Amino acid sequence: MSDIIFDSIEEEEKLETNIPQVLSILPLRNTIIFPHQILPLQIGREKSLKLIEDAERENTEILVVAQKNAQVDEPSPDDLFRWGTIVQVMKVFKMPDGTQSVMVQGLRRAKILDYIEHDTYLKAAIQPVTDEDITGMDVDAMISNLRNLFQKTAELAPYLSPEHTMLVMNTDSPGRLSDVIGWNLNVSIDDKQKILEKVDVRKRLEFTTLLITKELQILELGSKIQDQVQGEISKTQREYYLREQLKAIQQELGEDQDERGIEIEELQKRLDAANLPEEAYKVTKKEIDRLKQIPPAAAEYTVSRTYVDWLLDLPWSKSTPDNLDILSAKHVLDEDHYGLEKVKKRILEYLAVRQLKSDMKGPILCFVGPPGVGKTSLGKSIARALGRKFYRMSLGGVRDEAEIRGHRRTYIGALPGRFIQGLKKTESNNPVIMLDEIDKVGQDFRGDPSSALLEVLDPEQNNSFSDHYLDVPFDLSKVLFIATANVADTIQHALHDRMEIIEIPGYTSEDKVKIAGQYIIPKQLENHGLTKENVELPDEAVRTVLSGYTREAGVRNLEREIANIFRGIAKEYVEGDKDQKKLRPADIKKYLGPEKYFFDVKDRVSRSGVSTGLAWTPSGGDILFVEATKMPGKGQLILTGQLGDVMKESARAALSYIRSKAENFKIKTEVFEKFDIHIHVPAGAIPKDGPSAGVAIYSALLSLLTEKLVANDVAMTGEVTLRGLVLPVGGIKEKVLAAKRAGISKVVLPKKNKNDIDDVPSEIRDAMEFIFINETDEVIKHVLLTKSVKKRVKKKE
């Protein structure tokens, strides 16, 4: 037997002085028995069953001791506490499954001095302890305080009944009072063991007071919380409580799936494999840790989970390898589009630089041109040539800044902006993103999307683009942005400055014929289930469609009219006419009806006061007629045809210049006083503005007042000043192409626009005559004809 080790000298004095007893040791799981406590025990272990059998037969007392770890099936002395309770076995009930239910009563505390070897179960030498009978005002005060605290606790604790309160109130012994409260309180096994080991009754009272005070505070706080939320329990919270109860039931049945733990673990695996930047990793990690604390049924859980999914789904480090083979890229671009040499040249230059500098930032390109010239489809072709993913974002009519930057997560149904959505969809951080119709972005009380685009389209800033929803910088510098617009003037100046503008002019008639043969006709044949064996549409027939049924810079209407022809042929084929159709120009009318457009320049310009001007429109160039007439009046200038302010000012400037030089032009001055002059520009339903019709207005007025005809094979453009100078204008290529479509062979241009002729296709330049002028007076000899003789004018060098 080993020596007795005491916690203190005071404890040593409390030990009974009688000779130590040797008792059998019954280990208990998660149970502490106090002196005077009667408690049933479920006995199932073989050694414990043998111990109870011997104790009942010999009518001896035993010592019950709690295990330090309830999971141990065969406890050794080291697995047991050093203090226990001597109990008397009162009754033994044998159960059908072989276990026993034993009713025991606690007698007194005891400390294990040493264990004695035994074949079947543990035995030990113990020293019983009897409580000292203490008195005093401090003891009475502690007893009274304990009773009051227990009474308050019993009112709040559902596990305490009035019988428990009555038992406490009728217990007078200080030591026994602590024991009674200890076995009734819902405290941990360790705390109950500490009460059992307190031999000093005063210290036991103090420790019990500490435990019951702590329990009372917890119960009061829980009651307060319950009162606050009692009236606010919603359907979601009810579902949460029911789910928790269901989980508890599943755990009891051994069916706990722990779906939440599996979900969190899966998110953590995705995070480890996502290769996120440091800042994004920290934010995602923090949000996943936060998810662990949120009940799955709470609304906030769904919001947080969606946010984590967005962070993990984005291609932070996923890129598609670029196809840097210039010849291969050129083949793809040529295969998809005819012409457009400027654009193709720019893309191939980009690939060449990428071969020399792999970390080059993507350019910000903007294709400006009329509808139907292939701007949008060109973006897809560029993505295919580069081997990148393609994402198209239509900005036409977008007025909400949140479309670009996203909504903050505080809003219900918040989502990232369309850039982040596009990156998630393409699963690549270097796609080709097309910003279609960037010139039609609007703004209202929800913000200005154009201003939000400034950061996206700035190569110096977009490497740390911050979406309001993500609130984490994302690198957009690898993205190749391509914007499209019909008009560059309506694009916000700062946004315009950030983009590289590439103008895509309209196609010539020959270009359209080639595009129809190489792209449109094969496509429409396939779309309508026809083959070349069914129908043949030669170039002559295509030219008829172009001249009589379309008037556009692009080929969209041409494709539509060809589709109309093929639909008619498909109908005839189904009805039984299976012969091959080789369409001639005269056959087109059968499928498309009467011609819609006519070249009536010669008929329109057949009297004085009429000239042919050239105009630029968002859909390409066009011709316009300026008509002037005079009638008796008071010298007023009348302007009609929905003219804008700038065009009206051009008319007034032209008339003022003519009046100032009336004598030189042999015009009688009384004409300006006794006649009203009316200028009209058909078609009256179409708004018109701009200074480029100045020369045409001047020619029409001069023709009217000098009664000389304007040559019917000449069109003109240019701004006039009050001093008779001709200033340069824009859209020269589109205007020249429009003149060619209208059958005009000569074009009068400002001399400062001479270099712009280089952009006109060579076949058009060679087929037309260009006259360059510096002053309006030069118009007389190049445009106006005499009354009797119509001379062909030579090209002015």
C-alpha positions in Angstrom: 0.0 0.0 0.0 1.4 3.4 -1.0 1.5 6.5 1.2 -1.5 8.8 1.6 -1.1 12.1 -0.4 -3.3 14.9 1.0 -4.3 18.1 -0.8 -3.7 20.1 2.4 -3.1 19.8 6.1 -6.7 20.8 6.7 -7.9 18.0 4.5 -5.8 15.5 6.5 -7.5 16.6 9.7 -10.9 15.9 8.2 -10.1 12.2 7.5 -11.7 9.7 9.8 -9.3 8.3 12.3 -10.7 4.7 12.1 -8.8 2.0 10.4 -8.9 2.2 6.5 -11.4 -0.1 4.9 -10.9 -2.3 1.7 -13.9 -2.0 -0.7 -14.7 -3.1 -4.2 -14.5 -0.3 -6.8 -17.4 0.2 -9.2 -16.4 2.6 -12.1 -19.2 4.9 -13.4 -19.6 6.6 -16.7 -20.7 10.3 -16.6 -22.2 9.8 -13.2 -21.3 11.2 -9.7 -23.1 9.9 -6.6 -23.2 12.1 -3.5 -23.7 11.0 0.1 -27.4 10.5 1.0 -28.4 10.3 -2.7 -30.5 7.4 -3.9 -29.9 6.6 -7.6 -30.5 3.7 -9.9 -27.5 2.5 -11.9 -27.5 0.5 -15.1 -24.9 -2.1 -15.0 -23.7 -3.9 -18.1 -20.0 -4.6 -17.9 -19.1 -8.1 -17.0 -16.7 -7.2 -14.1 -19.3 -4.8 -12.7 -22.0 -7.4 -12.9 -19.8 -9.8 -10.9 -19.0 -7.0 -8.3 -22.7 -6.4 -7.8 -23.4 -10.1 -7.4 -20.7 -10.4 -4.7 -21.8 -7.3 -2.9 -25.5 -8.4 -2.8 -24.5 -11.9 -1.6 -22.1 -10.6 1.1 -24.3 -7.5 1.9 -21.2 -5.3 1.8 -20.7 -1.7 0.9 -18.9 -0.7 -2.3 -17.2 2.5 -3.5 -18.5 4.1 -6.7 -15.9 6.2 -8.5 -16.4 8.3 -11.8 -14.2 7.6 -14.8 -12.1 10.5 -16.1 -13.0 9.4 -19.7 -16.3 7.8 -20.3 -15.2 6.1 -23.5 -12.8 3.7 -21.7 -14.5 0.2 -21.5 -11.8 -1.4 -19.2 -10.8 1.4 -16.8 -7.5 1.1 -14.9 -6.7 2.9 -11.7 -5.2 5.8 -13.7 -8.6 6.2 -15.5 -10.5 6.8 -12.2 -10.7 9.9 -9.9 -9.2 9.5 -6.5 -12.4 10.4 -4.7 -15.7 8.5 -4.6 -18.7 7.7 -2.5 -19.4 4.7 -0.4 -22.8 3.3 -1.3 -25.1 0.5 0.0 -26.7 -1.7 -2.6 -30.4 -1.6 -1.8 -32.0 -3.6 -4.6 -30.9 -5.4 -7.8 -33.2 -5.8 -10.8 -32.1 -8.3 -13.5 -33.0 -7.2 -17.0 -33.9 -9.5 -20.0 -30.9 -8.5 -22.0 -28.5 -9.6 -19.2 -27.9 -6.2 -17.7 -28.9 -5.2 -14.2 -30.6 -2.1 -12.7 -29.2 -1.5 -9.3 -30.6 0.9 -6.7 -27.9 2.3 -4.5 -27.8 4.9 -1.7 -24.8 7.1 -1.0 -23.4 7.0 2.6 -20.3 9.1 2.8 -17.2 10.3 0.9 -14.1 8.4 0.7 -10.6 8.8 -0.7 -8.8 6.0 -2.4 -5.5 5.3 -0.7 -4.2 2.5 -2.8 -5.5 -0.2 -5.1 -5.3 -3.9 -4.3 -4.9 -6.5 -6.9 -7.9 -8.7 -7.6 -8.7 -11.2 -10.4 -12.1 -10.0 -11.4 -12.6 -6.3 -10.5 -10.7 -3.5 -8.7 -10.4 -3.2 -5.0 -8.8 -0.4 -3.0 -7.9 0.7 0.5 -10.0 3.7 1.2 -10.4 6.3 3.9 -14.0 7.5 4.6 -14.7 11.1 5.5 -17.5 12.5 7.6 -18.6 16.2 7.3 -17.7 18.4 10.2 -20.6 20.1 11.9 -20.0 23.8 11.5 -22.0 26.8 12.7 -21.8 30.5 12.6 -23.4 33.6 11.0 -21.4 33.2 7.9 -22.5 29.7 7.5 -26.2 30.7 8.0 -25.8 33.4 5.4 -24.3 31.1 2.9 -27.1 28.5 3.5 -29.7 31.2 3.1 -28.1 32.6 -0.1 -27.8 29.1 -1.6 -31.5 28.4 -1.0 -32.5 31.7 -2.6 -30.3 31.1 -5.6 -31.6 27.5 -6.0 -35.2 28.8 -5.8 -34.6 31.3 -8.6 -32.8 28.7 -10.6 -35.7 26.2 -10.2 -38.1 28.8 -11.6 -36.1 29.1 -14.8 -34.7 25.6 -15.2 -37.1 23.1 -16.8 -35.2 20.2 -15.3 -35.9 21.3 -11.7 -39.4 20.6 -10.1 -41.0 21.9 -7.0 -40.0 18.7 -5.2 -36.3 19.5 -5.8 -36.9 23.0 -4.3 -38.7 21.4 -1.3 -35.8 19.0 -0.7 -33.3 21.9 -0.7 -35.5 24.0 1.7 -35.8 21.2 4.2 -32.1 20.4 4.3 -30.4 22.0 7.3 -26.9 20.5 7.3 -24.5 22.8 5.4 -22.4 19.9 3.9 -25.5 17.9 2.9 -27.1 21.1 1.4 -24.1 21.5 -0.9 -24.4 17.9 -1.9 -28.1 18.0 -2.6 -27.7 21.1 -4.8 -24.7 19.6 -6.5 -26.5 16.4 -7.6 -29.6 18.4 -8.8 -27.7 21.1 -10.8 -27.2 20.6 -14.6 -23.4 21.1 -14.4 -20.5 19.2 -15.8 -19.1 16.0 -14.3 -15.9 17.7 -13.5 -17.7 20.4 -11.4 -19.7 17.7 -9.6 -16.5 15.8 -8.9 -15.0 19.0 -7.4 -17.9 19.4 -5.1 -17.5 15.7 -4.0 -13.8 16.3 -3.3 -14.4 19.4 -1.2 -13.9 18.1 2.4 -14.0 21.5 4.0 -17.7 22.3 4.2 -17.1 26.1 4.0 -15.2 25.7 0.8 -17.8 23.3 -0.5 -20.5 25.9 0.2 -18.5 28.6 -1.5 -17.8 26.5 -4.6 -21.5 25.4 -4.8 -22.5 29.1 -4.6 -20.2 29.9 -7.5 -21.6 27.1 -9.6 -25.3 27.9 -9.0 -24.7 31.6 -9.6 -23.1 30.8 -13.0 -26.0 28.5 -13.9 -28.5 31.1 -12.8 -26.8 33.7 -15.1 -27.0 31.4 -18.0 -30.6 30.6 -17.4 -31.5 34.3 -17.0 -29.7 35.2 -20.3 -31.4 32.4 -22.1 -34.8 33.6 -20.7 -34.1 37.1 -21.9 -33.2 36.0 -25.4 -36.2 33.8 -25.5 -38.5 36.7 -24.5 -36.9 38.9 -27.3 -37.4 36.4 -30.1 -40.6 34.8 -28.9 -42.8 37.1 -31.0 -40.4 37.0 -34.0 -40.2 33.3 -34.8 -40.8 33.1 -38.5 -41.4 30.2 -40.8 -37.7 30.0 -41.5 -36.8 29.8 -37.8 -39.5 27.2 -37.2 -38.0 25.2 -40.0 -34.5 25.6 -38.5 -35.8 24.3 -35.1 -37.5 21.4 -36.7 -34.4 20.6 -38.8 -32.3 20.7 -35.6 -34.7 18.3 -33.9 -34.6 16.1 -37.0 -30.8 16.1 -36.8 -30.9 15.0 -33.2 -33.3 12.2 -34.1 -31.0 11.1 -36.9 -28.1 11.1 -34.6 -29.9 8.9 -32.1 -30.8 6.6 -34.9 -27.2 6.6 -36.3 -28.4 8.3 -39.5 -26.6 11.7 -39.1 -25.5 12.7 -42.6 -23.7 15.9 -41.5 -24.5 17.6 -44.8 -23.3 20.9 -43.6 -19.9 19.6 -42.7 -19.6 17.9 -46.1 -20.6 21.1 -47.8 -18.0 23.2 -45.9 -15.3 20.6 -46.5 -16.1 20.6 -50.3 -15.8 24.5 -50.3 -12.5 24.2 -48.6 -11.2 21.7 -51.2 -12.3 24.0 -54.0 -10.6 26.9 -52.3 -7.3 25.0 -52.0 -7.5 24.0 -55.7 -8.6 27.4 -57.1 -5.2 29.1 -57.0 -6.7 32.4 -55.9 -4.6 35.6 -55.5 -3.6 36.3 -51.9 -6.3 38.9 -51.2 -9.1 36.9 -52.8 -7.9 33.8 -50.9 -8.1 35.6 -47.5 -11.6 36.9 -48.3 -12.9 33.5 -49.4 -11.3 31.8 -46.4 -12.9 34.2 -44.0 -16.3 33.8 -45.6 -16.1 30.0 -45.4 -15.1 30.2 -41.7 -18.1 32.5 -41.3 -20.4 30.0 -43.0 -19.5 27.5 -40.3 -21.1 29.7 -37.7 -24.4 30.5 -39.6 -27.3 28.1 -39.4 -28.1 26.6 -42.8 -31.7 27.6 -42.6 -30.9 31.3 -42.0 -31.4 33.6 -45.0 -27.9 35.0 -44.5 -26.4 31.5 -45.1 -27.7 31.4 -48.7 -26.3 34.9 -49.4 -22.9 34.0 -48.0 -22.8 30.7 -49.8 -23.7 32.3 -53.1 -20.9 34.8 -52.6 -18.4 32.1 -51.9 -19.5 30.2 -55.1 -18.9 33.3 -57.2 -15.4 33.8 -55.7 -14.5 30.1 -56.3 -16.0 29.9 -59.8 -14.2 32.9 -61.3 -11.2 32.1 -63.5 -8.6 33.9 -61.3 -5.7 32.0 -62.9 -7.3 30.1 -65.8 -6.3 31.3 -69.3 -6.7 29.9 -72.7 -3.4 29.6 -74.7 -3.2 32.1 -77.5 -2.7 31.1 -81.1 0.3 33.3 -82.1 0.7 31.8 -85.5 0.2 34.9 -87.7 -0.4 32.9 -90.9 -3.0 30.7 -89.2 -4.8 33.8 -87.7 -4.7 35.5 -91.1 -6.3 32.5 -92.7 -9.1 32.5 -90.1 -9.8 36.2 -90.6 -9.9 36.0 -94.3 -12.1 32.9 -94.2 -14.7 34.7 -92.1 -14.6 38.2 -93.6 -13.9 39.9 -96.9 -11.9 43.1 -97.0 -11.6 45.0 -93.7 -7.8 45.2 -94.2 -7.2 47.8 -91.4 -8.8 45.6 -88.7 -7.0 42.5 -89.9 -3.7 44.3 -90.0 -4.2 45.6 -86.4 -4.9 42.1 -85.1 -1.9 40.5 -86.8 0.3 43.3 -85.4 -1.0 42.5 -81.9 -0.1 38.8 -82.4 3.4 39.8 -83.7 4.1 41.9 -80.6 2.7 39.1 -78.3 5.4 36.8 -79.8 8.0 39.3 -78.8 6.5 40.3 -75.4 4.4 37.7 -73.8 3.1 39.9 -70.9 1.7 42.6 -73.2 -1.6 44.1 -72.1 -4.6 43.6 -74.3 -5.5 46.5 -76.6 -8.8 48.4 -76.3 -10.2 48.5 -79.9 -13.3 50.3 -81.1 -14.8 49.5 -84.5 -16.8 52.4 -85.8 -18.9 51.9 -88.9 -22.4 51.7 -90.4 -24.7 48.8 -89.7 -24.2 45.6 -91.5 -20.5 45.8 -92.3 -19.6 42.9 -89.9 -18.4 44.6 -86.7 -20.0 42.1 -84.3 -19.2 39.0 -86.3 -15.6 40.3 -86.7 -15.3 40.1 -82.9 -16.2 36.4 -83.0 -13.7 35.9 -85.9 -10.9 37.6 -83.9 -11.6 35.3 -80.9 -11.5 32.2 -83.2 -8.2 33.4 -84.8 -6.6 33.9 -81.3 -8.0 30.7 -79.9 -9.8 32.6 -77.1 -13.3 32.4 -75.6 -15.8 35.0 -76.8 -18.3 37.0 -74.8 -20.7 39.6 -76.3 -22.1 42.3 -74.1 -24.8 44.5 -75.6 -24.7 48.0 -74.1 -27.5 49.5 -76.2 -29.9 51.2 -73.8 -28.0 50.3 -70.7 -28.6 53.0 -68.1 -27.7 51.4 -64.8 -24.2 51.6 -63.5 -24.8 48.3 -61.6 -24.8 46.5 -65.0 -21.1 47.3 -65.1 -20.0 47.3 -61.5 -22.6 45.0 -60.0 -24.8 45.4 -56.9 -23.6 45.5 -53.3 -24.4 42.3 -51.4 -26.6 44.2 -49.0 -29.3 44.2 -51.7 -31.7 41.2 -52.1 -30.9 39.3 -55.3 -27.5 41.1 -55.7 -25.3 39.9 -58.6 -21.9 40.9 -60.0 -21.7 43.1 -63.0 -21.8 41.8 -66.5 -18.0 41.7 -66.9 -17.6 39.4 -64.0 -20.6 37.3 -65.2 -18.9 37.1 -68.6 -15.6 35.9 -67.1 -17.4 33.2 -65.2 -19.3 32.1 -68.3 -16.2 31.9 -70.4 -14.2 30.2 -67.6 -11.1 32.2 -68.8 -9.4 35.4 -67.6 -8.3 36.3 -71.2 -11.4 36.1 -73.4 -12.4 38.5 -76.2 -15.2 40.7 -74.7 -17.2 42.6 -77.3 -18.9 45.8 -76.0 -21.6 46.1 -78.7 -23.3 49.4 -79.4 -21.1 51.4 -77.0 -22.3 54.6 -78.6 -25.8 54.0 -77.4 -25.1 53.8 -73.6 -27.5 56.0 -71.7 -27.7 57.4 -68.2 -30.3 58.3 -65.6 -30.8 58.5 -61.8 -29.2 55.0 -61.4 -25.8 56.3 -62.6 -23.7 56.7 -65.7 -22.5 53.4 -67.2 -20.1 55.3 -69.5 -18.2 56.6 -66.4 -18.1 53.1 -64.9 -16.6 51.8 -68.2 -13.6 54.2 -67.8 -11.9 51.9 -65.3 -12.6 48.8 -67.3 -11.2 50.2 -70.5 -8.1 51.8 -69.1 -5.1 49.5 -69.4 -3.4 51.3 -66.5 -6.3 50.6 -64.1 -8.1 47.5 -65.2 -5.6 45.2 -63.6 -7.4 45.8 -60.3 -11.0 46.2 -61.4 -13.3 46.2 -58.3 -16.8 44.9 -58.7 -19.2 46.1 -56.0 -20.5 42.5 -55.4 -17.1 40.8 -55.2 -15.4 43.7 -53.4 -12.1 42.0 -54.4 -9.8 43.3 -57.2 -9.9 41.3 -60.4 -7.3 41.6 -63.1 -8.9 42.4 -66.5 -5.6 43.4 -68.2 -5.4 40.1 -70.1 -8.9 40.6 -71.7 -9.0 41.8 -75.3 -11.8 44.4 -75.3 -13.5 45.2 -78.6 -16.2 47.9 -78.8 -18.5 48.6 -81.7 -20.3 51.8 -82.6 -22.1 53.4 -85.5 -21.1 56.9 -84.5 -18.1 57.9 -82.5 -19.4 61.4 -81.7 -21.9 60.2 -79.1 -19.3 58.3 -77.1 -18.2 60.1 -73.9 -15.0 62.0 -74.5 -13.0 60.4 -71.7 -14.2 56.9 -72.9 -13.4 57.8 -76.5 -9.9 58.8 -75.5 -9.2 55.3 -73.9 -10.0 53.4 -77.1 -8.2 52.9 -80.3 -10.7 53.9 -83.0 -10.7 51.8 -86.2 -13.1 53.0 -88.8 -14.9 50.4 -90.9 -16.4 52.1 -94.0 -19.1 50.7 -96.1 -18.5 48.3 -98.9 -18.4 49.1 -102.6 -20.8 47.3 -105.0 -18.0 45.0 -106.2 -17.2 44.2 -102.6 -20.8 43.3 -102.0 -20.9 41.1 -105.1 -17.8 39.2 -103.8 -19.2 38.9 -100.3 -22.5 37.6 -101.6 -20.7 34.9 -103.7 -18.3 33.8 -101.0 -20.4 34.1 -97.8 -24.0 35.1 -98.2 -25.2 32.7 -101.0 -23.6 29.5 -99.5 -25.0 30.4 -96.1 -28.5 31.1 -97.3 -28.5 28.0 -99.5 -27.8 25.9 -96.4 -30.4 27.8 -94.3 -33.1 27.1 -96.9 -32.2 23.5 -97.5 -31.1 24.2 -101.1 -27.9 23.4 -103.0 -26.1 24.7 -106.1 -28.0 22.0 -108.1 -31.2 23.7 -107.2 -30.4 27.4 -107.9 -27.6 29.5 -109.2 -27.4 33.3 -108.5 -24.8 34.8 -110.8 -23.0 38.1 -110.2 -25.2 40.0 -112.7 -28.3 39.1 -110.7 -26.7 40.1 -107.5 -25.9 43.5 -109.0 -29.5 43.9 -109.9 -30.5 43.2 -106.3 -27.9 45.7 -105.1 -29.0 48.5 -107.4 -32.8 48.1 -107.3 -33.6 46.7 -103.9 -30.9 47.8 -101.4 -29.3 51.1 -100.5 -26.9 50.6 -97.6 -23.3 50.6 -96.6 -23.3 47.1 -95.3 -24.8 43.8 -96.6 -27.6 43.1 -94.1 -30.4 44.1 -96.5 -28.6 42.3 -99.3 -28.6 39.1 -97.3 -32.3 39.6 -96.4 -33.3 40.0 -100.1 -31.3 37.0 -101.2 -33.1 35.0 -98.4 -36.4 36.2 -99.9 -35.3 34.9 -103.3 -34.3 31.5 -101.9 -37.6 31.2 -100.0 -39.5 31.7 -103.2 -37.4 29.0 -105.0 -37.8 26.6 -102.0 -41.6 27.0 -102.3 -41.5 26.3 -106.0 -39.3 23.2 -105.4 -41.7 21.8 -102.8 -44.7 22.4 -105.2 -43.0 20.2 -107.8 -40.8 22.5 -109.9 -37.4 20.7 -109.3 -35.6 22.1 -112.3 -32.4 24.1 -111.6 -33.0 27.8 -111.5 -30.2 29.9 -113.1 -31.5 33.4 -112.3 -31.0 36.3 -114.7 -31.4 40.0 -113.8 -34.8 40.0 -115.3 -35.9 37.1 -113.0 -35.3 39.0 -109.8 -38.5 41.0 -110.1 -40.5 37.8 -109.9 -39.3 37.1 -106.4 -38.7 40.6 -105.0 -41.4 42.6 -106.8 -40.9 46.0 -108.4 -37.6 47.8 -107.8 -37.5 50.1 -104.8 -34.7 52.5 -105.7 -33.9 54.4 -108.9 -31.0 56.6 -110.0 -32.9 59.8 -110.9 -30.1 62.2 -110.5 -30.3 63.4 -114.2 -34.0 63.8 -113.9 -33.9 65.7 -110.6 -31.0 68.0 -111.7 -32.7 69.2 -114.9 -33.6 72.7 -114.0 -31.9 75.6 -112.3 -31.8 75.8 -108.6 -31.1 72.1 -108.0 -27.8 70.6 -107.0 -26.6 67.2 -105.8 -24.9 67.0 -102.4 -23.3 64.2 -100.4 -24.1 63.4 -96.8 -22.8 61.0 -94.2 -25.2 59.0 -92.1 -24.8 56.3 -89.4 -25.7 53.7 -92.1 -23.1 55.0 -94.5 -23.0 57.7 -97.2 -25.9 59.0 -99.2 -26.8 61.6 -101.8 -29.2 64.5 -101.1 -30.7 67.1 -103.4 -30.8 70.8 -102.6 -33.7 72.6 -104.2 -34.0 76.4 -104.3 -36.7 78.6 -105.8 -37.8 82.2 -105.6 -41.1 84.0 -105.5 -42.3 87.6 -105.0 -41.9 88.7 -101.5 -39.9 90.8 -99.1 -36.5 89.2 -99.3 -37.0 86.5 -96.7 -35.1 83.1 -96.6 -37.3 80.1 -96.1 -35.7 76.8 -95.0 -37.6 73.5 -95.0 -36.8 69.8 -94.9 -36.1 69.3 -91.2 -32.8 71.1 -91.3 -30.7 71.4 -88.2 -29.3 74.7 -86.8 -25.8 74.1 -88.4 -27.3 73.4 -91.8 -29.5 76.5 -91.6 -26.5 78.6 -90.8 -24.7 77.2 -93.8 -27.6 78.3 -96.0 -27.6 81.8 -94.6 -23.8 82.1 -95.0 -24.0 80.9 -98.7 -26.8 83.4 -99.4 -24.9 86.3 -97.7 -21.8 85.6 -99.7 -23.7 85.5 -103.0 -25.4 88.9 -102.0 -22.0 90.4 -101.2 -20.7 89.5 -104.7 -24.0 89.9 -106.6 -22.4 92.3 -109.1 -19.6 89.9 -109.9 -22.2 87.2 -110.6 -24.3 89.6 -112.7 -27.2 89.2 -110.3 -29.6 92.2 -109.9 -29.7 93.4 -106.3 -33.4 94.0 -106.3 -33.9 90.3 -106.5 -32.9 90.0 -102.8 -35.4 92.7 -101.8 -38.4 91.8 -103.9 -38.3 88.0 -103.9 -38.4 85.5 -101.1 -35.9 82.6 -101.5 -37.0 79.1 -100.4 -34.5 76.3 -99.9 -35.8 72.7 -99.4 -33.9 69.5 -98.9 -35.9 66.3 -99.6 -36.8 64.0 -98.0 -38.8 66.2 -95.6 -39.4 63.5 -93.0 -35.7 62.8 -92.4 -33.8 65.2 -90.0 -30.6 66.7 -91.5 -27.8 68.7 -90.1 -24.1 69.4 -90.4 -22.0 71.9 -92.4 -20.9 69.6 -95.3 -23.9 70.6 -97.5 -22.6 74.2 -97.7 -21.2 73.8 -101.3 -24.3 72.1 -102.5 -26.5 74.9 -101.1 -24.2 77.5 -102.5 -24.4 75.9 -106.0 -28.2 75.6 -105.9 -28.6 79.3 -104.9 -26.1 80.4 -107.5 -27.9 78.2 -110.1 -31.2 79.7 -109.2 -30.1 83.3 -109.3 -28.0 83.1 -112.4 -30.4 80.7 -114.2 -27.7 78.3 -115.0 -28.0 74.6 -114.7 -25.9 72.5 -112.3 -24.2 69.5 -114.1 -26.2 66.4 -113.5 -23.2 64.1 -113.2 -21.6 66.0 -110.4 -22.0 65.7 -106.6 -20.4 67.9 -104.1 -19.6 68.3 -100.4 -17.7 70.9 -98.3 -18.3 73.6 -95.7 -18.5 77.2 -96.9 -17.5 80.3 -95.0 -18.8 83.9 -95.2 -15.6 84.8 -97.1 -16.1 82.1 -99.7 -13.6 79.5 -98.5 -14.3 75.8 -98.7 -13.4 73.9 -95.5 -12.7 70.1 -95.2 -15.4 67.7 -93.9 -15.5 64.1 -92.8 -16.8 60.8 -94.1 -15.2 61.3 -97.6 -14.9 57.6 -98.3 -18.6 56.9 -97.4 -19.7 59.9 -99.5 -17.7 58.9 -102.5 -19.1 55.3 -102.3 -22.6 56.8 -102.2 -21.9 58.9 -105.3 -20.7 55.8 -107.1 -23.8 53.8 -106.1 -26.0 56.7 -107.5 -24.2 56.6 -110.8 -22.4 59.9 -110.4 -19.0 60.1 -112.1 -17.6 63.4 -110.7 -17.3 64.6 -107.1 -16.3 68.1 -105.9 -14.4 68.0 -102.7 -12.5 70.5 -100.5 -8.8 70.5 -101.4 -7.8 69.8 -97.8 -9.6 66.4 -98.1 -7.4 65.3 -101.0 -5.5 62.9 -98.8 -8.7 61.2 -97.7 -9.1 59.9 -101.3 -6.4 57.3 -100.5 -8.9 55.4 -98.4 -11.2 55.0 -101.3 -10.8 51.6 -103.1 -8.5 51.9 -106.1 -11.2 50.6 -108.5 -13.5 53.4 -107.4 -10.8 56.0 -107.7 -9.9 55.0 -111.2 -13.6 55.0 -112.3 -14.4 58.5 -111.0 -13.2 62.1 -111.5 -12.4 64.2 -108.4 -12.4 68.0 -108.4 -10.7 69.7 -105.5 -11.5 73.4 -104.7 -10.3 76.0 -102.2 -12.9 78.7 -102.8 -16.6 78.7 -103.7 -15.9 80.8 -106.8 -14.3 77.8 -108.4 -17.6 76.0 -108.3 -18.8 78.2 -111.2 -16.5 76.8 -113.8 -16.7 73.2 -112.6 -20.3 72.8 -111.7 -22.5 75.4 -113.4 -23.3 75.1 -117.1 -24.2 77.8 -119.6 -27.7 78.1 -120.8 -27.1 76.8 -124.3 -23.9 74.7 -124.1 -23.2 71.9 -121.6 -19.5 71.5 -121.5 -17.6 68.6 -120.0 -15.4 70.0 -117.3 -11.8 68.9 -116.9 -10.5 67.6 -113.6 -8.9 70.5 -111.6 -5.4 69.5 -110.5 
